[in-house]
Amino acid sequence: MRNFLILLATGLSFLVSCKKTAEPVDIVGEWQLSDYQTKAVTIGSEKVDIYVQFSADKSFSLYQMLGSGRYKKFSGTYAVSADNVLSGTYSGGGSWASTYYVSLEGSKLILTILPEEKEVQTFTSTTIPESVKNNIY
């Protein structure tokens, strides 16, 4: 019995030492907002078009158009923690208003606002058109 306990303890020690550390989700790429669900407010009928690019150097560029017209560009840096929480800072120094739990489902990037989980934004992998990048104010 004693030998069995020693063997069990050795095996558990080996498993714990081999356990991988958690890796954050890799969100590098270009994405377009394809779905927006909210439990808190009504957005109304105004068209919202958003593209975002997350780069390997931890920078982001976000292009947002409300209604019809030109896109407004936001940029800065982002971080994804080991527990898949996405946060960011705009190039002007201000932090994002929210943090998000981030997950990938095939070609979909899912962002769930934290801590209330009242909003879920779904982005689809895409290439940001040059017409968007060149139509900013």
C-alpha positions in Angstrom: 0.0 0.0 0.0 2.8 2.4 0.9 4.5 1.7 -2.5 1.2 2.5 -4.2 0.9 5.9 -2.5 4.5 6.7 -3.4 3.9 5.8 -7.0 0.7 7.8 -7.0 2.4 10.9 -5.5 5.2 10.6 -8.0 2.8 10.4 -10.9 0.8 13.4 -9.7 4.0 15.4 -9.3 5.0 14.5 -12.8 1.6 15.5 -14.2 1.6 18.9 -12.4 5.2 19.6 -13.6 4.2 18.9 -17.2 1.0 21.0 -17.2 1.1 23.7 -19.8 0.5 27.3 -18.9 -2.6 28.8 -20.4 -2.0 30.6 -23.7 -4.3 33.5 -24.6 -6.4 33.4 -27.7 -4.6 34.7 -30.8 -6.8 37.4 -32.3 -4.3 38.7 -34.8 -6.1 39.5 -38.1 -8.7 41.7 -39.7 -12.3 41.5 -38.6 -15.7 43.0 -39.4 -18.6 43.3 -37.0 -21.2 40.9 -38.1 -23.6 40.6 -35.1 -24.3 42.7 -32.0 -26.5 41.5 -29.2 -27.3 43.6 -26.1 -29.5 43.1 -23.1 -29.1 46.7 -21.9 -30.1 49.2 -24.6 -31.8 49.5 -27.9 -29.4 50.6 -30.7 -32.2 51.7 -33.1 -32.1 51.6 -36.9 -28.8 53.4 -37.5 -26.4 51.4 -39.5 -23.1 50.6 -37.7 -20.2 49.3 -39.7 -17.0 48.4 -37.9 -13.7 46.9 -39.0 -10.8 46.2 -36.6 -7.3 45.0 -37.2 -5.3 43.4 -34.4 -1.6 43.2 -35.2 1.1 40.9 -33.9 2.9 43.9 -32.3 -0.2 44.4 -30.1 -1.4 47.5 -31.9 -4.9 47.9 -33.2 -6.7 50.0 -35.8 -10.5 50.3 -35.7 -12.6 51.9 -38.4 -16.1 52.8 -37.4 -19.0 54.3 -39.4 -22.3 55.3 -38.0 -25.1 55.9 -40.6 -23.6 56.6 -44.0 -20.5 58.6 -44.7 -16.9 58.3 -43.7 -15.2 56.1 -41.2 -13.6 57.3 -38.0 -10.3 55.7 -37.2 -9.2 54.8 -33.7 -5.8 53.2 -32.9 -3.7 52.2 -30.0 -2.5 49.0 -28.2 -4.3 45.9 -26.9 -3.5 43.0 -24.6 -5.1 39.6 -24.1 -4.5 38.0 -20.7 -3.9 34.3 -20.1 -7.6 34.0 -19.1 -8.6 35.6 -22.5 -9.6 39.0 -21.2 -9.1 41.7 -23.9 -8.3 45.3 -22.9 -6.9 48.2 -24.7 -5.5 51.8 -24.7 -6.2 54.4 -27.3 -3.2 56.2 -28.9 -4.3 59.3 -26.9 -3.7 57.5 -23.7 -7.3 56.7 -22.6 -8.3 53.1 -21.7 -11.2 51.4 -23.5 -14.5 51.9 -21.7 -14.9 48.1 -21.3 -12.9 44.9 -21.2 -14.1 41.8 -23.0 -13.9 38.0 -22.7 -12.6 36.9 -26.1 -13.1 33.6 -27.8 -12.7 32.2 -31.3 -15.3 29.9 -33.1 -14.0 29.1 -36.5 -13.8 32.3 -38.5 -15.7 34.2 -35.8 -14.2 36.4 -33.0 -16.6 36.7 -30.1 -16.3 39.6 -27.6 -18.4 39.5 -24.5 -18.4 42.7 -22.4 -17.2 42.2 -18.8 -18.2 42.1 -16.0 -22.0 42.3 -16.7 -21.9 40.2 -20.0 -24.7 42.5 -21.3 -23.3 42.8 -24.8 -21.9 40.3 -27.2 -20.1 41.4 -30.4 -19.4 38.9 -33.1 -16.7 39.7 -35.7 -16.1 37.7 -38.9 -12.6 37.3 -40.4 -12.2 39.5 -43.4 -9.8 41.8 -45.3 -10.4 45.4 -44.6 -11.2 47.1 -47.9 -8.8 49.9 -49.0 -12.0 51.9 -49.6 -12.6 51.8 -45.8 -9.0 52.7 -44.9 -9.0 55.6 -47.4 -12.4 57.0 -46.4 -11.5 58.2 -42.9 -11.9 61.6 -41.1 
